[in-house]
């Protein structure tokens, strides 16, 4: 098995990053060691001190993995910038400094966050896994790639019954058809002003503001996005009373992850 190593990696916790609700295809198989599928590549990732070790990846994939884990961004500098905005933000950033925003495949992110509606992380992961098993290309080791828009576009909502996603079946098929036809161009959306990008994504049946914001942040790496679900609204009200998420600026999405994780780990803040 091939192995890819990145040296001198700081500010990356695989547990905090891969298990915080921004992605759904990683499983912890040992303490701090995760196995998953990224852009059709099956890999096992772990940290050995300050070395990021990716088993199952070759040197020709170095750029893809560096991009996926956002290794070019100085997260220490981002934390310092955010921490200067509010003392609670500084506390949240110190609590989980290893969280990074992943650069996920945009169509996978779109479908995954459509599935996420009114769902918990464990159930989302199960639906995504069944979607891949039934409709994704087999890529070895019992794993499947995420299905393409082309593959899903020819299906009818009833064809998705095996994945057990309920009312979301219709939304998934609509998204696949609009992406496959070019009506929704995810790479074009990446470069639009934020509100226009959100509006384009909301042309997909079932995609509202929160799902669109998740796709922009986690699938199109718009770090100025700040998804607000019920939990995050509570967190903002309790910890940052009267503060607009826009105050966090260009790295609002990173702030969102720090706040989300901090809030999950400190429920007493909401009593």
C-alpha positions as CSV (number, residue, x, y, z in Angstrom):
1,X,0.0,0.0,0.0
2,X,1.3,3.4,-0.9
3,X,1.8,6.1,1.8
4,X,1.8,9.8,1.6
5,X,3.3,12.0,4.4
6,X,3.0,15.7,5.1
7,X,5.6,17.0,7.5
8,X,5.5,19.8,10.1
9,X,1.7,19.9,10.2
10,X,0.3,22.2,12.9
11,X,-3.3,23.0,13.9
12,X,-4.9,19.8,12.7
13,X,-6.8,17.4,14.9
14,X,-8.3,14.6,12.8
15,X,-10.9,13.8,15.5
16,X,-12.1,17.4,15.8
17,X,-12.1,17.9,12.0
18,X,-13.5,14.6,10.7
19,X,-16.2,14.2,13.5
20,X,-17.7,17.6,13.7
21,X,-20.5,17.3,11.2
22,X,-18.9,18.8,8.1
23,X,-18.3,15.4,6.4
24,X,-19.9,12.0,6.6
25,X,-17.6,9.4,5.0
26,X,-14.9,8.9,7.7
27,X,-14.9,6.2,10.4
28,X,-12.6,6.0,13.3
29,X,-11.0,2.5,13.1
30,X,-8.5,3.0,15.9
31,X,-7.6,5.7,18.4
32,X,-7.0,8.8,16.2
33,X,-6.9,6.8,13.0
34,X,-9.7,7.3,10.4
35,X,-10.6,5.4,7.2
36,X,-12.7,7.1,4.5
37,X,-13.2,7.9,0.8
38,X,-12.3,11.2,-0.8
39,X,-12.8,11.9,-4.5
40,X,-12.9,8.2,-5.2
41,X,-9.7,7.4,-3.2
42,X,-9.9,5.0,-0.2
43,X,-7.4,6.0,2.5
44,X,-6.6,5.7,6.1
45,X,-5.3,8.9,7.8
46,X,-3.5,9.4,11.1
47,X,-1.2,11.9,12.8
48,X,2.3,10.8,14.0
49,X,3.4,13.8,16.0
50,X,3.4,16.6,13.5
51,X,3.3,14.3,10.5
52,X,0.0,13.7,8.6
53,X,0.2,10.1,7.3
54,X,-2.2,9.0,4.5
55,X,-2.1,5.3,3.8
56,X,-3.6,4.4,0.4
57,X,-2.5,7.7,-1.4
58,X,0.3,8.2,-3.8
59,X,2.7,11.2,-4.4
60,X,0.6,12.1,-7.4
61,X,-2.3,12.9,-5.1
62,X,-0.3,15.2,-2.8
63,X,-2.0,18.3,-4.1
64,X,-5.5,16.9,-3.7
65,X,-4.9,15.9,-0.1
66,X,-3.2,19.2,0.8
67,X,-6.3,20.9,-0.7
68,X,-8.7,18.6,1.1
69,X,-7.2,19.3,4.6
70,X,-6.7,23.0,3.7
71,X,-3.0,22.8,4.6
72,X,-2.1,26.0,2.9
73,X,-4.1,28.2,5.3
74,X,-2.4,29.5,8.4
75,X,-5.0,28.6,11.0
76,X,-3.0,30.0,13.8
77,X,-3.2,33.4,12.2
78,X,-6.9,32.9,11.6
79,X,-7.5,32.1,15.3
80,X,-5.6,35.2,16.3
81,X,-7.7,37.3,14.0
82,X,-11.0,35.8,15.2
83,X,-9.9,35.9,18.9
84,X,-9.4,39.6,18.8
85,X,-13.1,40.1,17.9
86,X,-14.7,38.8,21.1
87,X,-13.4,37.1,24.3
88,X,-15.8,34.2,24.0
89,X,-14.5,33.6,20.4
90,X,-11.0,33.5,21.8
91,X,-12.0,30.9,24.4
92,X,-13.8,28.8,21.7
93,X,-10.8,29.0,19.4
94,X,-8.4,27.9,22.1
95,X,-10.7,25.0,23.0
96,X,-10.4,23.3,19.6
97,X,-7.5,24.7,17.7
98,X,-7.2,21.6,15.5
99,X,-10.4,22.1,13.6
100,X,-10.0,22.8,9.9
101,X,-12.6,23.4,7.1
102,X,-12.3,20.5,4.6
103,X,-12.3,21.1,0.8
104,X,-15.0,18.5,-0.1
105,X,-16.2,17.6,-3.6
106,X,-19.0,20.1,-4.2
107,X,-21.7,17.7,-5.5
108,X,-21.1,15.3,-2.7
109,X,-21.5,18.2,-0.2
110,X,-24.7,19.3,-1.9
111,X,-26.3,15.9,-1.6
112,X,-24.9,15.2,1.9
113,X,-26.4,18.4,3.3
114,X,-29.7,17.8,1.5
115,X,-29.7,14.5,3.4
116,X,-28.7,16.3,6.6
117,X,-32.1,18.1,7.0
118,X,-33.8,17.2,10.2
119,X,-31.2,14.5,10.8
120,X,-28.4,13.6,13.2
121,X,-24.8,12.9,12.2
122,X,-25.1,9.1,12.7
123,X,-28.2,8.8,10.6
124,X,-26.8,11.1,7.9
125,X,-23.7,9.0,7.7
126,X,-25.8,5.8,7.3
127,X,-27.9,7.3,4.5
128,X,-24.8,8.5,2.7
129,X,-23.1,5.1,3.0
130,X,-26.2,3.3,1.6
131,X,-26.4,5.9,-1.3
132,X,-22.8,5.1,-2.2
133,X,-23.2,1.3,-1.8
134,X,-26.2,1.2,-4.1
135,X,-25.3,3.8,-6.7
136,X,-21.6,4.6,-6.4
137,X,-18.8,3.0,-8.4
138,X,-17.0,0.2,-6.6
139,X,-13.4,1.2,-6.0
140,X,-12.1,-1.8,-4.1
141,X,-11.7,-2.9,-0.6
142,X,-15.5,-3.1,-0.3
143,X,-15.7,0.7,-0.8
144,X,-17.7,2.8,-3.3
145,X,-17.2,6.3,-4.7
146,X,-19.8,8.9,-4.1
147,X,-22.3,8.6,-7.0
148,X,-22.1,11.1,-9.8
149,X,-24.8,13.6,-10.8
150,X,-25.0,11.7,-14.1
151,X,-25.7,8.4,-12.3
152,X,-28.4,9.8,-10.1
153,X,-30.0,12.1,-12.7
154,X,-31.5,9.1,-14.6
155,X,-33.2,7.7,-11.4
156,X,-36.7,8.4,-10.0
157,X,-37.2,9.3,-6.4
158,X,-38.7,5.9,-5.7
159,X,-35.4,4.3,-6.9
160,X,-33.8,5.7,-3.8
161,X,-36.0,3.7,-1.4
162,X,-33.1,1.5,-0.4
163,X,-31.2,4.4,1.2
164,X,-34.2,5.3,3.4
165,X,-33.9,9.0,3.2
166,X,-37.7,9.6,3.1
167,X,-38.9,13.0,1.8
168,X,-35.3,13.8,0.8
169,X,-35.4,11.4,-2.2
170,X,-37.1,13.9,-4.4
171,X,-34.6,16.6,-3.4
172,X,-31.6,14.4,-4.2
173,X,-32.9,13.6,-7.7
174,X,-33.8,17.2,-8.4
175,X,-30.3,18.3,-7.4
176,X,-28.7,15.6,-9.5
177,X,-30.7,16.6,-12.6
178,X,-30.0,20.3,-12.2
179,X,-26.3,19.7,-11.8
180,X,-26.1,17.2,-14.6
181,X,-28.0,19.4,-17.0
182,X,-25.8,22.4,-16.2
183,X,-28.7,24.4,-14.8
184,X,-26.8,24.5,-11.5
185,X,-23.0,25.0,-12.2
186,X,-21.3,24.5,-8.9
187,X,-17.9,25.8,-10.0
188,X,-19.6,28.9,-11.4
189,X,-21.4,29.4,-8.1
190,X,-18.1,29.2,-6.2
191,X,-17.0,32.5,-7.7
192,X,-20.3,34.5,-7.2
193,X,-20.9,37.1,-4.5
194,X,-22.2,35.3,-1.4
195,X,-25.9,36.1,-1.6
196,X,-26.0,35.3,-5.3
197,X,-24.3,32.0,-4.7
198,X,-26.7,31.1,-2.0
199,X,-29.7,32.1,-4.3
200,X,-28.3,29.8,-7.1
201,X,-28.1,26.8,-4.7
202,X,-31.6,27.5,-3.5
203,X,-33.0,26.8,-7.0
204,X,-32.7,23.1,-6.0
205,X,-35.9,21.8,-4.6
206,X,-35.6,21.5,-0.8
207,X,-32.5,23.6,-0.4
208,X,-33.1,26.4,2.0
209,X,-30.7,29.0,3.5
210,X,-29.1,26.6,6.0
211,X,-28.4,23.9,3.5
212,X,-27.1,26.4,1.0
213,X,-24.8,27.9,3.6
214,X,-23.4,24.4,4.5
215,X,-22.8,23.6,0.8
216,X,-21.0,27.0,0.3
217,X,-18.8,26.5,3.4
218,X,-18.0,22.8,3.2
219,X,-18.3,22.1,-0.5
220,X,-17.2,25.3,-2.1
221,X,-14.9,26.5,0.6
222,X,-16.5,29.8,1.0
223,X,-15.0,30.6,4.4
224,X,-17.2,33.6,4.8
225,X,-20.3,31.4,5.2
226,X,-21.9,30.8,8.6
227,X,-24.6,28.1,8.6
228,X,-27.2,28.7,11.3
229,X,-29.2,25.8,12.5
230,X,-31.2,25.7,15.7
231,X,-28.2,24.8,17.8
232,X,-26.0,27.6,16.4
233,X,-28.8,30.1,16.8
234,X,-29.0,29.2,20.5
235,X,-25.2,29.4,20.8
236,X,-25.1,32.8,19.2
237,X,-27.9,34.1,21.4
238,X,-26.3,32.7,24.6
239,X,-22.6,33.5,23.9
240,X,-22.7,36.5,21.5
241,X,-25.9,38.3,22.3
242,X,-26.9,40.7,19.6
243,X,-23.9,40.0,17.5
244,X,-24.2,39.4,13.7
245,X,-22.2,36.4,12.4
246,X,-20.9,38.8,9.7
247,X,-18.8,40.4,12.4
248,X,-16.4,37.4,12.1
249,X,-15.5,38.6,8.6
250,X,-13.8,36.5,5.9
251,X,-13.3,33.6,8.3
252,X,-16.8,33.4,9.7
253,X,-17.0,29.7,8.7
254,X,-14.0,28.9,10.8
255,X,-15.5,30.8,13.7
256,X,-18.7,28.8,13.2
257,X,-16.9,25.5,13.6
258,X,-15.1,26.7,16.7
259,X,-18.3,27.9,18.2
260,X,-20.3,24.8,17.2
261,X,-17.7,22.4,18.8
262,X,-17.3,24.6,21.9
263,X,-21.0,24.7,22.4
264,X,-21.5,21.0,22.0
265,X,-18.8,20.3,24.6
266,X,-20.1,22.9,27.1
267,X,-23.9,22.3,27.4
268,X,-23.8,24.0,30.8
269,X,-23.5,27.3,29.0
270,X,-27.1,27.0,27.9
271,X,-28.7,26.0,31.2
